[in-house]
Amino acid sequence: MAEPTDLFSAFFRSGPASLLACAFAATVWSGPALGQATGVSGPAREEPIVPDREFDATIPALDPGDDPELNAPLESVEAFERRMVDQDKGPDAAGNAVAPGQDAELAAPLAPLDQVAELPSALPEEKHAAAPEMAVAYHTRLEGLDAADEQAEADLLATFNALSALRKGKGSAGNLAMIRARLAEDSQLLQTILAAQGWYSPAIRSRIDVPNDKAGGEVVAVLSVDPGPRYAFSEIVIDTAPADPPDLVQRNLRLRVGEPILADQVLAEEARVAVALPENGYPFAELGERDIVLDRDKGTGRYVLPVRPGPRGRFKGFTTSGKLAFGADHIKVLSRFSDGDLYDSRKVDDLRKALVATGLFSAVSVEPQRTGQAVGDGTEYVTLAVQQEAGPPRTIAGTIGYATGQGLTAKASWTHRNLFRPEGALILQGVAGTQEQGLGATFRRANAGARDRTVELTVEALRSDYDAYDAYTGRIAARISRDSTPLWQKRLTYAFGLEALATGETDFDPVTGERARKTYYVAGANGQLGLDRTDDLLNPTRGFRLTGLVQPEATLNKGFNPYVRGRIEGSAYQPVTEALVLAGRVRLGTIQGADLQDIAPSRRLYVGGGGSVRGFGYHALGEVAPDGRPTGGRSSAEASLEARYRFGYYGVVAFIDAGQAWRETTPQFSDLRYGVGIGGRFYTNFGPVRVDIATPLGRKADEARFNVYVSIGQAF
């Protein structure tokens, strides 16, 4: 029987990085005589050149009588030394007897340390002429790879050229031995590359062609390849216990008889099985070590994969340990499954991401644990063990932006994310800008009784100074919302709340013809519903969104004035190419039930600015008072069209916006104003950073030629 060869393990230890996806070990048996015993014999016995008897006869015998000293008794070592000293004594410089074998300097007494002369620090350096190094120029020739390269699913020649030691040497070596070493390395590389594509028994030869001294020229490093047969699957065997559904493993292991045995494909399909099993209820499934037996005569291989599915499980509760941010009850709120649901590793991964998204952990893990408790349908309950390591709960954050008409705005906040457990945050925020300043405090409970449901209570004081109005406002508001997140983008979202504010604002008085400050007390409710069918929350490229907002309010200012504010907005996104996306937006607003003068200026509808119609200042469009400042309106309409082109982390956007605000309660679609411009985008993991420059079409004398907007996120 041929010796077993761990061919695939050796292949992956020596192969290029692109082929070393993971360990690929299989015992491969080769040779035409599989299962046949092979005889083994030792070396043949050889006769000696000269027989021992003949050798002993040639040695002469010794006669003790020939030399009397041979029979004399040996003298002692002490007597021998005294005799030698007495025999060879001679006087030294002081007249003392010294044996010739002794050095007089060594026998002399040592001089005191302060009389010892300093010895030289080093012997004179011997100079040698360095032999000049002569580099050997060479070029590489690869023969016999063309046929395999045409059949392979990968570019074998390109892979070889990228990893070749000879190619990396750039045609120069210190000597021929170095070229031989590179040839040996590249021979192994070729074997690895070919094995990755199914050629497991190639014949690779290497040689160095040295040119004639008279003819001159470079040395040629030659690799000659005979790939041999490309091995294909002759049989695929899955050794597994019954699973549910019965073809679960077979359906996900997409290897077929007759296909080439490709290492990357085998690894990918085994990984697919390893993922599919826990996604279908088998949290403790294991894949054993594969076995591929090659038949070198037929060029085929028999593939066997042992699979141990383990018990099928259903979710049942949580345990938690470590430095806790919250308990198991709140972990259940974050999960998107119920007790008794079939185990699905995707839902476990989602829970792990949701825990991370709270921002309360420096480390957190979620692992299934067997309970041994049978459900009764062939499954058993599985508990999820959550290991917590609570991190620092406090955060300081800040943002800064700029827009023509709004000026520079900087915001800062301090947050304790878990002051009121679980996930009850206290947020203190401040705004400092050229036209807006303020302070506020917010209590926010995230995941309040349900995943991504948020309860907020806000108290704030603001001072605003815009062209349309300036105001001193105190506000208190409460809100409950279910919002989309990058982790879980929801098709339906909602928000509803209550709001009360007291505000002193300047407004143009048509009776006096001057601006006067008035005090308004406003109370109201609000409700919002959204439908999202886009492919990305922060940077959509396909789909559409619809949002509707209704705000019934009442103003107390020389009477009770109820009214309803409403807004509907839609946006759509369509890819033209992989890099180019067309995006469009329409927004309509109305206020029904009150005269314009009975509505606080800050509650009216305005158009213009970076999130509205670019090319114009903030709130700049609409009816204008005699003093030249906008008055706001009871209806509005806006539309935008963008062409977004992205390349890597950067992008450019060309856009045109249109819109207007009217005194009437319904949009009139007259006197629409247009702005055009171009923008740049820098894409980050928290959304794109945008810089837009726009100019108004049909610019009026008092309007700026260019308007600049800097913020985070797309315009829509």
Sequence and secondary structure as in RCSB ss.txt:
>XXXX:A:sequence
MAEPTDLFSAFFRSGPASLLACAFAATVWSGPALGQATGVSGPAREEPIVPDREFDATIPALDPGDDPELNAPLE
SVEAFERRMVDQDKGPDAAGNAVAPGQDAELAAPLAPLDQVAELPSALPEEKHAAAPEMAVAYHTRLEGLDAADE
QAEADLLATFNALSALRKGKGSAGNLAMIRARLAEDSQLLQTILAAQGWYSPAIRSRIDVPNDKAGGEVVAVLSV
DPGPRYAFSEIVIDTAPADPPDLVQRNLRLRVGEPILADQVLAEEARVAVALPENGYPFAELGERDIVLDRDKGT
GRYVLPVRPGPRGRFKGFTTSGKLAFGADHIKVLSRFSDGDLYDSRKVDDLRKALVATGLFSAVSVEPQRTGQAV
GDGTEYVTLAVQQEAGPPRTIAGTIGYATGQGLTAKASWTHRNLFRPEGALILQGVAGTQEQGLGATFRRANAGA
RDRTVELTVEALRSDYDAYDAYTGRIAARISRDSTPLWQKRLTYAFGLEALATGETDFDPVTGERARKTYYVAGA
NGQLGLDRTDDLLNPTRGFRLTGLVQPEATLNKGFNPYVRGRIEGSAYQPVTEALVLAGRVRLGTIQGADLQDIA
PSRRLYVGGGGSVRGFGYHALGEVAPDGRPTGGRSSAEASLEARYRFGYYGVVAFIDAGQAWRETTPQFSDLRYG
VGIGGRFYTNFGPVRVDIATPLGRKADEARFNVYVSIGQAF
>XXXX:A:secstr
    B HHHHHHHHS GGG SS     B  STTTT             SS HHHHHHTS    GGG GGGGS   
 HHHHHHHHHHHH EE TTS EE TTS HHHHS    GGG     SS             EEEEEEEES HHHHH
HSSS HHHHHHHH HHHHTTTEESSHHHHHHHHHHHHHHHHHHHHHTT  S EEEEEEE   TTT   EEEEEEE
E     EEEEEEEEE   SSTTHHHHH    TTSB  HHHHHHHHHHHHHHHHHTT TT EE   EEEEETTTTE
EEEEEEEE   EEEEEEEEEEEE SS HHHHHHH S  TTSB  HHHHHHHHHHHHHTT EEEEEEEEEEEEEE 
SSSEEEEEEEEEEEE   EEEEEEEEEETTTEEEEEEEEEEEEEETTTEEEEEEEEEESSEEEEEEEEEETT SS
TTEEEEEEEEEEEEE SS EEEEEEEEEEEEE   SSS  SEEEEEEEEEEEEEEEEEETTTTEEEEEEEEEEEE
EEEEEEE  S SSS  SEEEEEEEEEEEEEESSSEEEEEEEEEEEEEEEESSSSEEEEEEEEEEEEESS GGGS 
GGGSB B STTS TTS TT BS B TTS B  BSEEEEEEEEEEEEETTEEEEEEEEEEEEESSSS    S EEE
EEEEEEEEETTEEEEEEEEEETT  TTS S EEEEEES   
